[in-house]
């Protein structure tokens, strides 16, 4: 009566807390997801969700399904992996979701190293903000997330392995007005438009807002531009008087070409602390272990390269 994709969709709604966010994570429209759940409920002759103040709340029927769903989904994933290996050539696929900084500093170097040492493992890499990354893990659309997740309300269902922290630097374009000043202050730098992620940690956002202090300008939003990719940040900085935060190893090529400049400003709280995360209930395959080992090695190299 239930199909594999039915379990995936039910789990996605519970993990996301509602149909709209679940549909986005599944790559569906919200009406299409609603219709599919209605069809499942018709087959089961009972409701799966109730609309409440907290979104879509699972019914007892839904909870009964959820009790068995993780094991079924894990077994199906393991079976698909074995079938892929038996077909030959395709190998086992491991999916990684990552924040902007870990993507460039950890995931890509690890992928290149893995291509040399484990050519039968196929990697799928995506840049995602941390809420979407955790949703991908819960729905078993990814095996590993490399993100800054200190804002996440509950990580009890995950295995979390902290990676080395990286110092953050404020960067500007070559020829930026700030570079003409003999002494650049943090408040003066933050008076310019700040480019950052929409999911900046509360601690870092508060510290930046406080540092902005008396230089606050009512005509400039703070932050001014929210982008979820490092190349987007760099393009915005190169083409305007905006400032952005970045670890220096992530922008080494742009620094070497003189396209951007790191301001001589440092503060102990200007850091980013990534972690490698996986769902505790998902089987740890040999391929995932191999990928994790390369991610650890890449993170260690990135930490050594940080000034």
N, C-alpha and C positions, 0 to 999 in steps of 0.2 A: 504493500500500500504506500510505502514511502520510498522515494528515490534518493540517491546520494546527494543530488543538488538540493533536494528539499531540506535535508539536514543542514547543509551549508547555509541556506537562506535563513532557517530558523535560528541557528546559532549566531548568524550575523546580526539579526535584529536584537537578540538578547544582549550581545556584546556592545552594540552601538546604542542601545536604549531607545531605539525608535526606527521607523521605516525610512525616513529621509536620509539619515546618516548611513544606515545599512545599505540602502540602494546605491549611494555614492561609492561606498567601499566595494560593493559587488560589481560596479560598472553597469548598473541598470538604472532605469527611471523609477521614480517612486510609484507611479501608477502600475507599472509592470510588476514590481515586487508585491504590491498590494493584491493584484489579481492572482498572482501565483500562490500567495498564502491563502486567499479565499478558496482557491481550487483545492489546496491541501486540506483545509478545514471541511470542505464538502465531502472529500473522500473519507476523512476521519470521523465525520458527523459530530464535530464539536469545535468550539473556539480555541485558538492557540494563544491569543493575546487580548487583553482588555486595555482600552485607552484610559490612562490615569494621569495624575499630576506629574508623575515621573516618566511619562512617555508610554511606550508599549510594555505592559506588565504581563509576564507569562502566566497562563492559567495552569491548574493542576495537570491537565493533559499535556501541555507544553513541557512542564517540568519532568514529567515521566519520560518524554522523548529525550530531553536534555541529559538525563541521567545515563543514557546509553550512547548518546551521540559521540562524545569524545573518543571512546574506544573504537567505534565503527569507523569514524573518519580517519583515525590514526592507522587502523588496519588497511583501509583502502589506499591511503597514501603510501604505506609500506609496500602494498601489492603493486601499485603503479610504478614505484621505484624499481622493484625486482623485474617487472615486465620490461621496463625500459632498458635495464642492463642485459636481459636475455635477447632483446632485439639486436643488440650489437651496434656499436658506433654512436648511439644516442647518449649512452651513459646516464648517470644520475644527475638530476637538476636540483640545485639548491638556490633558493630565492632569498635575497638580502634587501631589506629596506633600511634606509640610512638618512640621517640628517645631512645638511649641506656640507659642513666641515668634515665629518667622518667619511663622507663619500669620496672627497678628493684626497684626503690625507691617509685614510686607512683602507677603504673598500677597493678602490681602483688599484693601488699597489698590491694589495693581497690577491686580487683577481689575476693580475699579470704574473705574480709568482706562482699561483695555483695552476695557471695555464701551462707553465713549464714542468711543474712537479706532478700534477694530477690532471692530465689532458682529458680524461674521460668524464671529469666532473664539469657539468655545464652550469654557469652562474647566471642568475637573473638579478640585475641591480636596479633599484629604484630610489629616487630621492623623495622622502615623505616627511611632513612634520610629525612630531612624536605621537599625537593622538591617532593619526592614521596608521602609523607604523605599528602601534600596539593592537589596533583593530585588525591589521593584516595578520599578525601573529595569532590572535584569538580565532580568526576564521580559517587558520591554517593555509593562508595564501602565501605565507612566507615562513621560513624556518628561523631566520636570525634578523634582529634589528640592532643597528648600531646608532644610538641616539643619546641625547641628553634628556633623561626622563625624571629628573628630580621634582618636576611639577606633577607627575602622575599621582592620582589619589590612592591607588591600590595596585601594588605589584606582587601581591601574595601568590598569584598563579604563575609567576614567571621565575626563571632562574636568571639572576642579574649579576653580571661580572663587570665591576668597574674597570675602566681603562685609564691610562695616564692622562692627567689634565694638561691642557695647553694654555699658555698665556695668550690673551687677546690684545690686539693693537688697533688703534684708530688709524685708518688709512684714508688718503685723499689723492686726487689727481696731481700729476706734475703741473707746476705753475699755480697751484691753489693759493688764494690770498693768505691763508694761514701761514704758509711757508715764508712769507716776507717778514713775519714777526720774529723778534729776537727771542721772545719767551712765549710759547704757546701754552695756554692753560686748558684744562679739561672743559671748563665752563665755556670758554671761547669756542672751542672745537664743536661743542654740542649746541651752540647757537645756530650752527649750520644744519641743514636737513639731514637727519639720521636715516640710513638705509639698514634695515634689519629684517629678521624673520617675524612673522605674525605670532610666533610661539616663543618669544623671548621669555626667559624665566622671570618670575616675579621679583626675585632678589636682584637680578641684574637690571631689570627695568627700573626698579625703585632707586637703586644706586646711581644709575645714569640720570634719572630725573632730578635727584638731589644734587648731583654734581653740576647739572645745568644751572642751578641756582639763580643768581641775579642776572645772568645773561639770557634768561628765558624771553623768547619773542612771541608775542601773541599772533603774529602773522605766519608762523611756521608751525605746522603740526608736529607732534612728538609721539613716537617716531613719525617721520614724514612719508616713508615709502616702505611697504611690507612686501618682500619677495622671498620665495622659498628656494632660491638657488644661488650658489656662490657666483657663477658667471653673470647672473642678472645683477648682483650687487656690484661687481666690478664694472659692468657696462654703465650702470647708473653713476658710479663714482667718476669714471673716466669722462663722462659727458656732462658733468655738472659740478657745482660746488658742494655736493653732498659728502658726508663722511660715512664710513662703515667700519664695523668691527670684524677682524679676521685674524686667525693665527698666521704668523709669517710663513711657515712652510707651505701653507695652502696657496699662497700667492707668490711663491718664489720666482716664477718665470716673469710675472708682471713687474715685480720689483727689479729684477735683473735688467729688464728692457727699459726701465725708467718710466713706465706707464703710470704707476702709482707709487706713493711715498708713505712710509709709516711715520706717524708723528712721534716725537720723543716724549711720550706720555705713558706712565705706567701706574697701576694701582693694584694692590693685592687681590681685589675682587674682580678684576678684569681677567677672568679665566673661563674656560668651558671644560666640563667634566663629562666625557662620554661614557657609555656603558654598552656592553654586548649583552643582549637579552634574547632569551628564547622561552617558549611555552613549556612549562615543566611537564605537562601531560603528554607532550609529543615525543615519540621515540627519538633517541639520539643515535642517528645512523653514523656509519664510518665516514661518509661523505661530509656530513655536517661537522663532525669532529675535525676533519682535515681542514675545512674552511675556517673553523674557529681558531685553529692553530696558526693559520696564515694571517688572520685578522689580528691576533695577539702580537705576532711578530711585526706586522706593519705598524700597529699602534706604538710599539716600543721604539721603532725606528723614527716615527714622527715625533715622539717625545724627545729623543736624543737630538733631533734637528731643530727643536724649538730653542730660541735664545734664552 
